[in-house]
């Protein structure tokens, strides 16, 4: 769905992580791993999140708020 000028960041209530198993992905089509998790070549957001400057920013924020290293996560 196009953004159409709406910003949803202020309404974020939670972020979920769930395990991805082979049986879940074997349904094919829209559930294939390449569809759900495209590589950096075609996923511009992932490409940006994997940049060194994003990692450096996360490290600076963790340090400034005395958080455990990696507390904010990392994109690989």
PQR file with spaces between the fields and no chain letter, atoms N, CA, C, O and H, PARSE charges and radii, in Angstrom:
ATOM       1  N    UNK     1       0.844   -1.174    0.000 -0.4000 1.5000
ATOM       2  CA   UNK     1       0.000    0.000    0.000 -0.0000 2.0000
ATOM       3  C    UNK     1       0.890    1.239    0.000  0.5500 1.7000
ATOM       4  O    UNK     1       1.821    1.325    0.802 -0.5500 1.4000
ATOM       5  N    UNK     2       0.633    2.160   -0.850 -0.4000 1.5000
ATOM       6  CA   UNK     2       1.434    3.391   -0.860 -0.0000 2.0000
ATOM       7  C    UNK     2       1.279    4.161    0.445  0.5500 1.7000
ATOM       8  O    UNK     2       0.234    4.103    1.091 -0.5500 1.4000
ATOM       9  H    UNK     2      -0.123    2.090   -1.502  0.4000 1.0000
ATOM      10  N    UNK     3       2.312    4.871    0.819 -0.4000 1.5000
ATOM      11  CA   UNK     3       2.318    5.632    2.067 -0.0000 2.0000
ATOM      12  C    UNK     3       1.266    6.727    2.070  0.5500 1.7000
ATOM      13  O    UNK     3       0.614    6.962    3.088 -0.5500 1.4000
ATOM      14  H    UNK     3       3.162    4.918    0.293  0.4000 1.0000
ATOM      15  N    UNK     4       1.098    7.388    0.954 -0.4000 1.5000
ATOM      16  CA   UNK     4       0.118    8.471    0.792 -0.0000 2.0000
ATOM      17  C    UNK     4       0.259    9.559    1.851  0.5500 1.7000
ATOM      18  O    UNK     4      -0.728   10.156    2.281 -0.5500 1.4000
ATOM      19  H    UNK     4       1.628    7.198    0.128  0.4000 1.0000
ATOM      20  N    UNK     5       1.512    9.809    2.268 -0.4000 1.5000
ATOM      21  CA   UNK     5       1.759   10.896    3.204 -0.0000 2.0000
ATOM      22  C    UNK     5       1.488   10.583    4.659  0.5500 1.7000
ATOM      23  O    UNK     5       1.620   11.469    5.503 -0.5500 1.4000
ATOM      24  H    UNK     5       2.314    9.323    1.919  0.4000 1.0000
ATOM      25  N    UNK     6       1.115    9.368    4.983 -0.4000 1.5000
ATOM      26  CA   UNK     6       0.842    9.007    6.378 -0.0000 2.0000
ATOM      27  C    UNK     6       2.118    8.534    7.051  0.5500 1.7000
ATOM      28  O    UNK     6       2.877    7.752    6.478 -0.5500 1.4000
ATOM      29  H    UNK     6       1.007    8.649    4.297  0.4000 1.0000
ATOM      30  N    UNK     7       2.351    8.999    8.248 -0.4000 1.5000
ATOM      31  CA   UNK     7       3.499    8.574    9.035 -0.0000 2.0000
ATOM      32  C    UNK     7       2.993    7.704   10.174  0.5500 1.7000
ATOM      33  O    UNK     7       2.233    8.169   11.023 -0.5500 1.4000
ATOM      34  H    UNK     7       1.735    9.634    8.714  0.4000 1.0000
ATOM      35  N    UNK     8       3.411    6.444   10.197 -0.4000 1.5000
ATOM      36  CA   UNK     8       2.920    5.513   11.210 -0.0000 2.0000
ATOM      37  C    UNK     8       3.922    5.294   12.337  0.5500 1.7000
ATOM      38  O    UNK     8       3.623    4.581   13.295 -0.5500 1.4000
ATOM      39  H    UNK     8       4.029    6.066    9.507  0.4000 1.0000
ATOM      40  N    UNK     9       5.114    5.898   12.237 -0.4000 1.5000
ATOM      41  CA   UNK     9       6.145    5.696   13.253 -0.0000 2.0000
ATOM      42  C    UNK     9       5.696    6.073   14.653  0.5500 1.7000
ATOM      43  O    UNK     9       6.108    5.439   15.625 -0.5500 1.4000
ATOM      44  H    UNK     9       5.357    6.477   11.459  0.4000 1.0000
ATOM      45  N    UNK    10       4.871    7.079   14.770 -0.4000 1.5000
ATOM      46  CA   UNK    10       4.394    7.500   16.094 -0.0000 2.0000
ATOM      47  C    UNK    10       3.386    6.535   16.702  0.5500 1.7000
ATOM      48  O    UNK    10       3.060    6.637   17.885 -0.5500 1.4000
ATOM      49  H    UNK    10       4.536    7.593   13.981  0.4000 1.0000
ATOM      50  N    UNK    11       2.897    5.606   15.906 -0.4000 1.5000
ATOM      51  CA   UNK    11       1.876    4.671   16.374 -0.0000 2.0000
ATOM      52  C    UNK    11       2.425    3.272   16.605  0.5500 1.7000
ATOM      53  O    UNK    11       1.664    2.338   16.856 -0.5500 1.4000
ATOM      54  H    UNK    11       3.163    5.522   14.945  0.4000 1.0000
ATOM      55  N    UNK    12       3.745    3.124   16.522 -0.4000 1.5000
ATOM      56  CA   UNK    12       4.365    1.816   16.703 -0.0000 2.0000
ATOM      57  C    UNK    12       4.194    1.376   18.146  0.5500 1.7000
ATOM      58  O    UNK    12       4.634    2.063   19.068 -0.5500 1.4000
ATOM      59  H    UNK    12       4.363    3.883   16.318  0.4000 1.0000
ATOM      60  N    UNK    13       3.558    0.232   18.341 -0.4000 1.5000
ATOM      61  CA   UNK    13       3.325   -0.282   19.686 -0.0000 2.0000
ATOM      62  C    UNK    13       4.282   -1.416   20.030  0.5500 1.7000
ATOM      63  O    UNK    13       4.639   -1.596   21.194 -0.5500 1.4000
ATOM      64  H    UNK    13       3.201   -0.326   17.592  0.4000 1.0000
ATOM      65  N    UNK    14       4.694   -2.173   19.036 -0.4000 1.5000
ATOM      66  CA   UNK    14       5.562   -3.325   19.309 -0.0000 2.0000
ATOM      67  C    UNK    14       6.241   -3.773   18.027  0.5500 1.7000
ATOM      68  O    UNK    14       5.797   -3.471   16.920 -0.5500 1.4000
ATOM      69  H    UNK    14       4.404   -2.027   18.090  0.4000 1.0000
ATOM      70  N    UNK    15       7.317   -4.493   18.213 -0.4000 1.5000
ATOM      71  CA   UNK    15       7.993   -5.125   17.100 -0.0000 2.0000
ATOM      72  C    UNK    15       8.103   -6.606   17.465  0.5500 1.7000
ATOM      73  O    UNK    15       8.545   -6.953   18.560 -0.5500 1.4000
ATOM      74  H    UNK    15       7.678   -4.738   19.113  0.4000 1.0000
ATOM      75  N    UNK    16       7.707   -7.449   16.560 -0.4000 1.5000
ATOM      76  CA   UNK    16       7.691   -8.884   16.826 -0.0000 2.0000
ATOM      77  C    UNK    16       8.810   -9.595   16.093  0.5500 1.7000
ATOM      78  O    UNK    16       9.137   -9.263   14.954 -0.5500 1.4000
ATOM      79  H    UNK    16       7.347   -7.167   15.670  0.4000 1.0000
ATOM      80  N    UNK    17       9.386  -10.567   16.753 -0.4000 1.5000
ATOM      81  CA   UNK    17      10.338  -11.463   16.114 -0.0000 2.0000
ATOM      82  C    UNK    17       9.734  -12.856   16.191  0.5500 1.7000
ATOM      83  O    UNK    17       9.156  -13.235   17.209 -0.5500 1.4000
ATOM      84  H    UNK    17       9.121  -10.837   17.678  0.4000 1.0000
ATOM      85  N    UNK    18       9.869  -13.606   15.124 -0.4000 1.5000
ATOM      86  CA   UNK    18       9.352  -14.962   15.148 -0.0000 2.0000
ATOM      87  C    UNK    18      10.316  -15.867   14.417  0.5500 1.7000
ATOM      88  O    UNK    18      10.968  -15.451   13.459 -0.5500 1.4000
ATOM      89  H    UNK    18      10.339  -13.298   14.297  0.4000 1.0000
ATOM      90  N    UNK    19      10.408  -17.112   14.870 -0.4000 1.5000
ATOM      91  CA   UNK    19      11.329  -18.036   14.217 -0.0000 2.0000
ATOM      92  C    UNK    19      10.830  -18.396   12.818  0.5500 1.7000
ATOM      93  O    UNK    19       9.627  -18.520   12.586 -0.5500 1.4000
ATOM      94  H    UNK    19       9.878  -17.450   15.648  0.4000 1.0000
ATOM      95  N    UNK    20      11.751  -18.558   11.918 -0.4000 1.5000
ATOM      96  CA   UNK    20      11.399  -18.933   10.558 -0.0000 2.0000
ATOM      97  C    UNK    20      11.917  -20.348   10.337  0.5500 1.7000
ATOM      98  O    UNK    20      13.124  -20.588   10.347 -0.5500 1.4000
ATOM      99  H    UNK    20      12.728  -18.458   12.107  0.4000 1.0000
ATOM     100  N    UNK    21      10.996  -21.275   10.139 -0.4000 1.5000
ATOM     101  CA   UNK    21      11.386  -22.664    9.928 -0.0000 2.0000
ATOM     102  C    UNK    21      11.188  -23.039    8.467  0.5500 1.7000
ATOM     103  O    UNK    21      10.455  -22.373    7.735 -0.5500 1.4000
ATOM     104  H    UNK    21      10.015  -21.079   10.131  0.4000 1.0000
ATOM     105  N    UNK    22      11.846  -24.106    8.053 -0.4000 1.5000
ATOM     106  CA   UNK    22      11.717  -24.574    6.674 -0.0000 2.0000
ATOM     107  C    UNK    22      10.274  -24.942    6.342  0.5500 1.7000
ATOM     108  O    UNK    22       9.821  -24.707    5.222 -0.5500 1.4000
ATOM     109  H    UNK    22      12.441  -24.647    8.647  0.4000 1.0000
ATOM     110  N    UNK    23       9.556  -25.509    7.288 -0.4000 1.5000
ATOM     111  CA   UNK    23       8.176  -25.911    7.013 -0.0000 2.0000
ATOM     112  C    UNK    23       7.283  -24.694    6.783  0.5500 1.7000
ATOM     113  O    UNK    23       6.347  -24.752    5.985 -0.5500 1.4000
ATOM     114  H    UNK    23       9.924  -25.700    8.198  0.4000 1.0000
ATOM     115  N    UNK    24       7.564  -23.616    7.465 -0.4000 1.5000
ATOM     116  CA   UNK    24       6.786  -22.391    7.298 -0.0000 2.0000
ATOM     117  C    UNK    24       7.035  -21.787    5.929  0.5500 1.7000
ATOM     118  O    UNK    24       6.119  -21.263    5.295 -0.5500 1.4000
ATOM     119  H    UNK    24       8.324  -23.569    8.113  0.4000 1.0000
ATOM     120  N    UNK    25       8.283  -21.863    5.474 -0.4000 1.5000
ATOM     121  CA   UNK    25       8.641  -21.265    4.194 -0.0000 2.0000
ATOM     122  C    UNK    25       8.327  -22.157    2.998  0.5500 1.7000
ATOM     123  O    UNK    25       8.298  -21.680    1.864 -0.5500 1.4000
ATOM     124  H    UNK    25       9.027  -22.288    5.989  0.4000 1.0000
ATOM     125  N    UNK    26       8.094  -23.436    3.238 -0.4000 1.5000
ATOM     126  CA   UNK    26       7.921  -24.367    2.126 -0.0000 2.0000
ATOM     127  C    UNK    26       6.581  -24.237    1.415  0.5500 1.7000
ATOM     128  O    UNK    26       6.347  -24.911    0.412 -0.5500 1.4000
ATOM     129  H    UNK    26       8.118  -23.822    4.160  0.4000 1.0000
ATOM     130  N    UNK    27       5.703  -23.384    1.915 -0.4000 1.5000
ATOM     131  CA   UNK    27       4.408  -23.198    1.268 -0.0000 2.0000
ATOM     132  C    UNK    27       4.560  -22.559   -0.110  0.5500 1.7000
ATOM     133  O    UNK    27       3.648  -22.639   -0.933 -0.5500 1.4000
ATOM     134  H    UNK    27       5.893  -22.836    2.729  0.4000 1.0000
ATOM     135  N    UNK    28       5.707  -21.925   -0.367 -0.4000 1.5000
ATOM     136  CA   UNK    28       5.990  -21.341   -1.678 -0.0000 2.0000
ATOM     137  C    UNK    28       5.338  -19.992   -1.886  0.5500 1.7000
ATOM     138  O    UNK    28       4.674  -19.465   -0.994 -0.5500 1.4000
ATOM     139  H    UNK    28       6.448  -21.860    0.302  0.4000 1.0000
ATOM     140  N    UNK    29       5.533  -19.435   -3.076 -0.4000 1.5000
ATOM     141  CA   UNK    29       4.912  -18.153   -3.425 -0.0000 2.0000
ATOM     142  C    UNK    29       5.299  -17.034   -2.495  0.5500 1.7000
ATOM     143  O    UNK    29       6.479  -16.732   -2.324 -0.5500 1.4000
ATOM     144  H    UNK    29       6.073  -19.863   -3.801  0.4000 1.0000
ATOM     145  N    UNK    30       4.306  -16.424   -1.898 -0.4000 1.5000
ATOM     146  CA   UNK    30       4.544  -15.278   -1.027 -0.0000 2.0000
ATOM     147  C    UNK    30       5.260  -15.642    0.267  0.5500 1.7000
ATOM     148  O    UNK    30       5.725  -14.756    0.983 -0.5500 1.4000
ATOM     149  H    UNK    30       3.347  -16.670   -2.037  0.4000 1.0000
ATOM     150  N    UNK    31       5.355  -16.917    0.574 -0.4000 1.5000
ATOM     151  CA   UNK    31       6.040  -17.314    1.798 -0.0000 2.0000
ATOM     152  C    UNK    31       7.469  -17.773    1.543  0.5500 1.7000
ATOM     153  O    UNK    31       8.121  -18.271    2.461 -0.5500 1.4000
ATOM     154  H    UNK    31       4.977  -17.637   -0.008  0.4000 1.0000
ATOM     155  N    UNK    32       7.967  -17.621    0.336 -0.4000 1.5000
ATOM     156  CA   UNK    32       9.341  -18.023    0.080 -0.0000 2.0000
ATOM     157  C    UNK    32      10.285  -17.048    0.774  0.5500 1.7000
ATOM     158  O    UNK    32       9.957  -15.872    0.930 -0.5500 1.4000
ATOM     159  H    UNK    32       7.437  -17.217   -0.409  0.4000 1.0000
ATOM     160  N    UNK    33      11.435  -17.520    1.184 -0.4000 1.5000
ATOM     161  CA   UNK    33      12.372  -16.661    1.904 -0.0000 2.0000
ATOM     162  C    UNK    33      12.845  -15.498    1.035  0.5500 1.7000
ATOM     163  O    UNK    33      13.090  -14.407    1.551 -0.5500 1.4000
ATOM     164  H    UNK    33      11.702  -18.476    1.057  0.4000 1.0000
ATOM     165  N    UNK    34      12.977  -15.711   -0.267 -0.4000 1.5000
ATOM     166  CA   UNK    34      13.426  -14.615   -1.129 -0.0000 2.0000
ATOM     167  C    UNK    34      12.358  -13.525   -1.273  0.5500 1.7000
ATOM     168  O    UNK    34      12.691  -12.366   -1.518 -0.5500 1.4000
ATOM     169  H    UNK    34      12.779  -16.597   -0.686  0.4000 1.0000
ATOM     170  N    UNK    35      11.092  -13.885   -1.125 -0.4000 1.5000
ATOM     171  CA   UNK    35      10.017  -12.885   -1.177 -0.0000 2.0000
ATOM     172  C    UNK    35       9.942  -12.111    0.141  0.5500 1.7000
ATOM     173  O    UNK    35       9.848  -10.883    0.146 -0.5500 1.4000
ATOM     174  H    UNK    35      10.822  -14.827   -0.926  0.4000 1.0000
ATOM     175  N    UNK    36       9.985  -12.834    1.245 -0.4000 1.5000
ATOM     176  CA   UNK    36       9.864  -12.204    2.559 -0.0000 2.0000
ATOM     177  C    UNK    36      11.110  -11.435    2.967  0.5500 1.7000
ATOM     178  O    UNK    36      11.025  -10.410    3.643 -0.5500 1.4000
ATOM     179  H    UNK    36      10.062  -13.831    1.242  0.4000 1.0000
ATOM     180  N    UNK    37      12.260  -11.935    2.555 -0.4000 1.5000
ATOM     181  CA   UNK    37      13.521  -11.341    2.969 -0.0000 2.0000
ATOM     182  C    UNK    37      14.398  -11.094    1.741  0.5500 1.7000
ATOM     183  O    UNK    37      15.393  -11.794    1.555 -0.5500 1.4000
ATOM     184  H    UNK    37      12.329  -12.768    2.006  0.4000 1.0000
ATOM     185  N    UNK    38      14.057  -10.124    0.906 -0.4000 1.5000
ATOM     186  CA   UNK    38      14.846   -9.866   -0.302 -0.0000 2.0000
ATOM     187  C    UNK    38      16.258   -9.409    0.054  0.5500 1.7000
ATOM     188  O    UNK    38      16.488   -8.848    1.125 -0.5500 1.4000
ATOM     189  H    UNK    38      13.249   -9.556    1.057  0.4000 1.0000
ATOM     190  N    UNK    39      17.189   -9.652   -0.847 -0.4000 1.5000
ATOM     191  CA   UNK    39      18.568   -9.272   -0.568 -0.0000 2.0000
ATOM     192  C    UNK    39      18.779   -7.769   -0.779  0.5500 1.7000
ATOM     193  O    UNK    39      17.881   -7.058   -1.231 -0.5500 1.4000
ATOM     194  H    UNK    39      17.003  -10.108   -1.717  0.4000 1.0000
ATOM     195  N    UNK    40      19.970   -7.310   -0.444 -0.4000 1.5000
ATOM     196  CA   UNK    40      20.284   -5.883   -0.488 -0.0000 2.0000
ATOM     197  C    UNK    40      20.215   -5.290   -1.888  0.5500 1.7000
ATOM     198  O    UNK    40      20.009   -4.087   -2.044 -0.5500 1.4000
ATOM     199  H    UNK    40      20.699   -7.888   -0.077  0.4000 1.0000
ATOM     200  N    UNK    41      20.384   -6.113   -2.890 -0.4000 1.5000
ATOM     201  CA   UNK    41      20.383   -5.607   -4.265 -0.0000 2.0000
ATOM     202  C    UNK    41      19.031   -4.992   -4.617  0.5500 1.7000
ATOM     203  O    UNK    41      18.972   -3.964   -5.292 -0.5500 1.4000
ATOM     204  H    UNK    41      20.552   -7.090   -2.764  0.4000 1.0000
ATOM     205  N    UNK    42      17.946   -5.617   -4.163 -0.4000 1.5000
ATOM     206  CA   UNK    42      16.614   -5.121   -4.514 -0.0000 2.0000
ATOM     207  C    UNK    42      15.878   -4.467   -3.344  0.5500 1.7000
ATOM     208  O    UNK    42      14.837   -3.843   -3.550 -0.5500 1.4000
ATOM     209  H    UNK    42      17.994   -6.452   -3.614  0.4000 1.0000
ATOM     210  N    UNK    43      16.398   -4.598   -2.120 -0.4000 1.5000
ATOM     211  CA   UNK    43      15.758   -3.996   -0.951 -0.0000 2.0000
ATOM     212  C    UNK    43      16.571   -2.776   -0.513  0.5500 1.7000
ATOM     213  O    UNK    43      17.568   -2.902    0.198 -0.5500 1.4000
ATOM     214  H    UNK    43      17.244   -5.105   -1.953  0.4000 1.0000
ATOM     215  N    UNK    44      16.130   -1.600   -0.948 -0.4000 1.5000
ATOM     216  CA   UNK    44      16.856   -0.364   -0.678 -0.0000 2.0000
ATOM     217  C    UNK    44      16.963   -0.081    0.825  0.5500 1.7000
ATOM     218  O    UNK    44      18.010    0.365    1.294 -0.5500 1.4000
ATOM     219  H    UNK    44      15.320   -1.497   -1.525  0.4000 1.0000
ATOM     220  N    UNK    45      15.905   -0.332    1.570 -0.4000 1.5000
ATOM     221  CA   UNK    45      15.925   -0.086    3.014 -0.0000 2.0000
ATOM     222  C    UNK    45      16.960   -0.965    3.694  0.5500 1.7000
ATOM     223  O    UNK    45      17.722   -0.489    4.536 -0.5500 1.4000
ATOM     224  H    UNK    45      15.055   -0.694    1.189  0.4000 1.0000
ATOM     225  N    UNK    46      16.994   -2.237    3.339 -0.4000 1.5000
ATOM     226  CA   UNK    46      17.986   -3.146    3.921 -0.0000 2.0000
ATOM     227  C    UNK    46      19.398   -2.683    3.575  0.5500 1.7000
ATOM     228  O    UNK    46      20.294   -2.729    4.417 -0.5500 1.4000
ATOM     229  H    UNK    46      16.375   -2.623    2.656  0.4000 1.0000
ATOM     230  N    UNK    47      19.589   -2.245    2.357 -0.4000 1.5000
ATOM     231  CA   UNK    47      20.908   -1.751    1.940 -0.0000 2.0000
ATOM     232  C    UNK    47      21.333   -0.584    2.829  0.5500 1.7000
ATOM     233  O    UNK    47      22.481   -0.527    3.272 -0.5500 1.4000
ATOM     234  H    UNK    47      18.860   -2.208    1.673  0.4000 1.0000
ATOM     235  N    UNK    48      20.423    0.335    3.088 -0.4000 1.5000
ATOM     236  CA   UNK    48      20.736    1.495    3.928 -0.0000 2.0000
ATOM     237  C    UNK    48      21.001    1.086    5.378  0.5500 1.7000
ATOM     238  O    UNK    48      21.926    1.597    6.008 -0.5500 1.4000
ATOM     239  H    UNK    48      19.491    0.288    2.729  0.4000 1.0000
ATOM     240  N    UNK    49      20.193    0.166    5.906 -0.4000 1.5000
ATOM     241  CA   UNK    49      20.356   -0.265    7.297 -0.0000 2.0000
ATOM     242  C    UNK    49      21.648   -1.033    7.530  0.5500 1.7000
ATOM     243  O    UNK    49      22.144   -1.086    8.655 -0.5500 1.4000
ATOM     244  H    UNK    49      19.441   -0.249    5.395  0.4000 1.0000
ATOM     245  N    UNK    50      22.191   -1.622    6.490 -0.4000 1.5000
ATOM     246  CA   UNK    50      23.431   -2.396    6.611 -0.0000 2.0000
ATOM     247  C    UNK    50      24.678   -1.526    6.486  0.5500 1.7000
ATOM     248  O    UNK    50      25.793   -2.025    6.636 -0.5500 1.4000
ATOM     249  H    UNK    50      21.789   -1.579    5.576  0.4000 1.0000
ATOM     250  N    UNK    51      24.509   -0.249    6.217 -0.4000 1.5000
ATOM     251  CA   UNK    51      25.655    0.634    6.073 -0.0000 2.0000
ATOM     252  C    UNK    51      26.367    0.824    7.414  0.5500 1.7000
ATOM     253  O    UNK    51      25.740    0.808    8.474 -0.5500 1.4000
ATOM     254  H    UNK    51      23.603    0.157    6.096  0.4000 1.0000
ATOM     255  N    UNK    52      27.671    1.002    7.345 -0.4000 1.5000
ATOM     256  CA   UNK    52      28.501    1.160    8.541 -0.0000 2.0000
ATOM     257  C    UNK    52      28.047    2.338    9.399  0.5500 1.7000
ATOM     258  O    UNK    52      28.123    2.275   10.626 -0.5500 1.4000
ATOM     259  H    UNK    52      28.180    1.016    6.485  0.4000 1.0000
ATOM     260  N    UNK    53      27.579    3.408    8.766 -0.4000 1.5000
ATOM     261  CA   UNK    53      27.188    4.588    9.551 -0.0000 2.0000
ATOM     262  C    UNK    53      25.971    4.304   10.433  0.5500 1.7000
ATOM     263  O    UNK    53      25.828    4.920   11.489 -0.5500 1.4000
ATOM     264  H    UNK    53      27.517    3.459    7.769  0.4000 1.0000
ATOM     265  N    UNK    54      25.102    3.396   10.031 -0.4000 1.5000
ATOM     266  CA   UNK    54      23.958    3.028   10.868 -0.0000 2.0000
ATOM     267  C    UNK    54      24.455    2.276   12.096  0.5500 1.7000
ATOM     268  O    UNK    54      24.005    2.533   13.213 -0.5500 1.4000
ATOM     269  H    UNK    54      25.218    2.895    9.173  0.4000 1.0000
ATOM     270  N    UNK    55      25.382    1.347   11.887 -0.4000 1.5000
ATOM     271  CA   UNK    55      25.966    0.608   13.010 -0.0000 2.0000
ATOM     272  C    UNK    55      26.669    1.567   13.963  0.5500 1.7000
ATOM     273  O    UNK    55      26.531    1.438   15.179 -0.5500 1.4000
ATOM     274  H    UNK    55      25.747    1.139   10.980  0.4000 1.0000
ATOM     275  N    UNK    56      27.413    2.517   13.432 -0.4000 1.5000
ATOM     276  CA   UNK    56      28.101    3.498   14.279 -0.0000 2.0000
ATOM     277  C    UNK    56      27.117    4.338   15.081  0.5500 1.7000
ATOM     278  O    UNK    56      27.356    4.633   16.252 -0.5500 1.4000
ATOM     279  H    UNK    56      27.525    2.621   12.444  0.4000 1.0000
ATOM     280  N    UNK    57      26.022    4.719   14.458 -0.4000 1.5000
ATOM     281  CA   UNK    57      24.998    5.509   15.155 -0.0000 2.0000
ATOM     282  C    UNK    57      24.392    4.693   16.300  0.5500 1.7000
ATOM     283  O    UNK    57      24.204    5.214   17.399 -0.5500 1.4000
ATOM     284  H    UNK    57      25.827    4.480   13.507  0.4000 1.0000
ATOM     285  N    UNK    58      24.089    3.433   16.050 -0.4000 1.5000
ATOM     286  CA   UNK    58      23.545    2.580   17.108 -0.0000 2.0000
ATOM     287  C    UNK    58      24.526    2.458   18.271  0.5500 1.7000
ATOM     288  O    UNK    58      24.133    2.518   19.436 -0.5500 1.4000
ATOM     289  H    UNK    58      24.242    3.010   15.157  0.4000 1.0000
ATOM     290  N    UNK    59      25.802    2.287   17.945 -0.4000 1.5000
ATOM     291  CA   UNK    59      26.825    2.180   18.985 -0.0000 2.0000
ATOM     292  C    UNK    59      26.918    3.469   19.803  0.5500 1.7000
ATOM     293  O    UNK    59      27.059    3.414   21.025 -0.5500 1.4000
ATOM     294  H    UNK    59      26.122    2.238   16.999  0.4000 1.0000
ATOM     295  N    UNK    60      26.841    4.613   19.152 -0.4000 1.5000
ATOM     296  CA   UNK    60      26.888    5.901   19.849 -0.0000 2.0000
ATOM     297  C    UNK    60      25.686    6.067   20.785  0.5500 1.7000
ATOM     298  O    UNK    60      25.835    6.532   21.915 -0.5500 1.4000
ATOM     299  H    UNK    60      26.727    4.658   18.160  0.4000 1.0000
ATOM     300  N    UNK    61      24.510    5.688   20.315 -0.4000 1.5000
ATOM     301  CA   UNK    61      23.301    5.806   21.140 -0.0000 2.0000
ATOM     302  C    UNK    61      23.393    4.872   22.348  0.5500 1.7000
ATOM     303  O    UNK    61      23.075    5.264   23.471 -0.5500 1.4000
ATOM     304  H    UNK    61      24.390    5.310   19.397  0.4000 1.0000
ATOM     305  N    UNK    62      23.831    3.635   22.107 -0.4000 1.5000
ATOM     306  CA   UNK    62      23.976    2.687   23.222 -0.0000 2.0000
ATOM     307  C    UNK    62      24.959    3.216   24.265  0.5500 1.7000
ATOM     308  O    UNK    62      24.716    3.109   25.467 -0.5500 1.4000
ATOM     309  H    UNK    62      24.090    3.317   21.195  0.4000 1.0000
ATOM     310  N    UNK    63      26.064    3.784   23.799 -0.4000 1.5000
ATOM     311  CA   UNK    63      27.070    4.315   24.711 -0.0000 2.0000
ATOM     312  C    UNK    63      26.528    5.509   25.483  0.5500 1.7000
ATOM     313  O    UNK    63      26.718    5.601   26.696 -0.5500 1.4000
ATOM     314  H    UNK    63      26.261    3.871   22.822  0.4000 1.0000
ATOM     315  N    UNK    64      25.859    6.421   24.796 -0.4000 1.5000
ATOM     316  CA   UNK    64      25.367    7.630   25.461 -0.0000 2.0000
ATOM     317  C    UNK    64      24.276    7.349   26.495  0.5500 1.7000
ATOM     318  O    UNK    64      24.105    8.120   27.440 -0.5500 1.4000
ATOM     319  H    UNK    64      25.705    6.347   23.811  0.4000 1.0000
ATOM     320  N    UNK    65      23.538    6.253   26.323 -0.4000 1.5000
ATOM     321  CA   UNK    65      22.489    5.891   27.274 -0.0000 2.0000
ATOM     322  C    UNK    65      22.897    4.726   28.168  0.5500 1.7000
ATOM     323  O    UNK    65      22.062    4.141   28.858 -0.5500 1.4000
ATOM     324  H    UNK    65      23.676    5.626   25.556  0.4000 1.0000
ATOM     325  N    UNK    66      24.187    4.393   28.149 -0.4000 1.5000
ATOM     326  CA   UNK    66      24.744    3.315   28.977 -0.0000 2.0000
ATOM     327  C    UNK    66      24.001    1.989   28.773  0.5500 1.7000
ATOM     328  O    UNK    66      23.715    1.266   29.727 -0.5500 1.4000
ATOM     329  H    UNK    66      24.865    4.868   27.588  0.4000 1.0000
ATOM     330  N    UNK    67      23.702    1.696   27.524 -0.4000 1.5000
ATOM     331  CA   UNK    67      23.050    0.434   27.191 -0.0000 2.0000
ATOM     332  C    UNK    67      24.101   -0.629   26.902  0.5500 1.7000
ATOM     333  O    UNK    67      25.233   -0.309   26.537 -0.5500 1.4000
ATOM     334  H    UNK    67      23.934    2.283   26.748  0.4000 1.0000
ATOM     335  N    UNK    68      23.732   -1.869   27.064 -0.4000 1.5000
ATOM     336  CA   UNK    68      24.617   -2.975   26.732 -0.0000 2.0000
ATOM     337  C    UNK    68      24.879   -2.949   25.233  0.5500 1.7000
ATOM     338  O    UNK    68      23.970   -2.688   24.445 -0.5500 1.4000
ATOM     339  H    UNK    68      22.813   -2.129   27.361  0.4000 1.0000
ATOM     340  N    UNK    69      26.111   -3.217   24.842 -0.4000 1.5000
ATOM     341  CA   UNK    69      26.451   -3.246   23.413 -0.0000 2.0000
ATOM     342  C    UNK    69      25.548   -4.234   22.684  0.5500 1.7000
ATOM     343  O    UNK    69      25.420   -5.387   23.096 -0.5500 1.4000
ATOM     344  H    UNK    69      26.849   -3.429   25.482  0.4000 1.0000
ATOM     345  N    UNK    70      24.933   -3.786   21.619 -0.4000 1.5000
ATOM     346  CA   UNK    70      24.028   -4.636   20.836 -0.0000 2.0000
ATOM     347  C    UNK    70      22.581   -4.594   21.312  0.5500 1.7000
ATOM     348  O    UNK    70      21.723   -5.272   20.746 -0.5500 1.4000
ATOM     349  H    UNK    70      25.037   -2.849   21.285  0.4000 1.0000
ATOM     350  N    UNK    71      22.302   -3.804   22.348 -0.4000 1.5000
ATOM     351  CA   UNK    71      20.937   -3.738   22.887 -0.0000 2.0000
ATOM     352  C    UNK    71      19.925   -3.262   21.856  0.5500 1.7000
ATOM     353  O    UNK    71      18.764   -3.670   21.891 -0.5500 1.4000
ATOM     354  H    UNK    71      22.999   -3.254   22.808  0.4000 1.0000
ATOM     355  N    UNK    72      20.355   -2.403   20.939 -0.4000 1.5000
ATOM     356  CA   UNK    72      19.448   -1.885   19.916 -0.0000 2.0000
ATOM     357  C    UNK    72      19.415   -2.772   18.688  0.5500 1.7000
ATOM     358  O    UNK    72      18.713   -2.473   17.722 -0.5500 1.4000
ATOM     359  H    UNK    72      21.298   -2.072   20.910  0.4000 1.0000
ATOM     360  N    UNK    73      20.168   -3.861   18.716 -0.4000 1.5000
ATOM     361  CA   UNK    73      20.179   -4.790   17.599 -0.0000 2.0000
ATOM     362  C    UNK    73      21.081   -4.322   16.478  0.5500 1.7000
ATOM     363  O    UNK    73      21.579   -3.196   16.484 -0.5500 1.4000
ATOM     364  H    UNK    73      20.738   -4.104   19.501  0.4000 1.0000
ATOM     365  N    UNK    74      21.279   -5.189   15.537 -0.4000 1.5000
ATOM     366  CA   UNK    74      22.080   -4.886   14.352 -0.0000 2.0000
ATOM     367  C    UNK    74      21.437   -5.562   13.153  0.5500 1.7000
ATOM     368  O    UNK    74      20.848   -6.637   13.272 -0.5500 1.4000
ATOM     369  H    UNK    74      20.875   -6.103   15.532  0.4000 1.0000
ATOM     370  N    UNK    75      21.554   -4.933   12.020 -0.4000 1.5000
ATOM     371  CA   UNK    75      21.061   -5.530   10.770 -0.0000 2.0000
ATOM     372  C    UNK    75      22.241   -6.207   10.108  0.5500 1.7000
ATOM     373  O    UNK    75      23.306   -5.608    9.957 -0.5500 1.4000
ATOM     374  H    UNK    75      22.032   -4.060   11.923  0.4000 1.0000
ATOM     375  N    UNK    76      22.052   -7.452    9.714 -0.4000 1.5000
ATOM     376  CA   UNK    76      23.121   -8.214    9.076 -0.0000 2.0000
ATOM     377  C    UNK    76      22.729   -8.555    7.671  0.5500 1.7000
ATOM     378  O    UNK    76      23.496   -9.199    6.955 -0.5500 1.4000
ATOM     379  H    UNK    76      21.186   -7.938    9.837  0.4000 1.0000
